[in-house]
């Protein structure tokens, strides 16, 4: 489990996580390091509509190995 903390907007947390998840799901290197293929649970407080845009950009909208749980603040 990891927690990513940064400025509320435009610090790149969600984008970084999306590409990390894509690497883990596909067993591809991430930031020059190997990953092991595994399903991923993403816990987020992000609005579903904005997260969906990020998932589309990362090519993650059709993965059966990505599970998302939305929380509220």
C-alpha positions, 0 to 999 in steps of 0.5 A: 500500500502506498499513499501519494500526497501533494498539492491538490491540483496539477501535481501529477499524483493521479497520472503517476499512479495511473502509469504505475498501475498500467506497468504493474498490471502489464508486468512492465518496467516502471521508472526503470524498475521491474514489476510483477503482474498483479491485480490492483485495488485503487482507493481514491477520493478523486471524482469519478469523471476526472479519474475516468479521463486519466484512465482513458489516457493510460489505456486502463478502461478495459482492464479486469485487473484494476479495481477502483474504490471511491471514497468521500471526504 
